[in-house]
Amino acid sequence: MKATKQSTADPLFFKVLSTLNESQKRWYVAREAINYGRGGIKITHELTGISRPTIIKGMQELKSKKELQTDMRIRSVG
């Protein structure tokens, strides 16, 4: 069965998403896109409004072997 926008609009998803910082949102949405499989990027983009390149960046970060940055500072100084 193909996942649709309506079937994936879980209120808990949006509640959690609203509490995360930029990088955490990117990883969370990327994880959901990966879980949906084919068409996951499109589905999560339509649900959240987060751009496709941002979702793809999050997917690449999750798949990389580098440790994800979890420090409090989000943006670089300057």
HELIX and SHEET records of a PDB file:
HELIX    1   1 PRO A   11  LEU A   17  1                                   7    
HELIX    2   2 GLU A   22  TYR A   36  1                                  15    
HELIX    3   3 GLY A   40  THR A   48  1                                   9    
HELIX    4   4 ARG A   52  LYS A   63  1                                  12    
END                                                                             
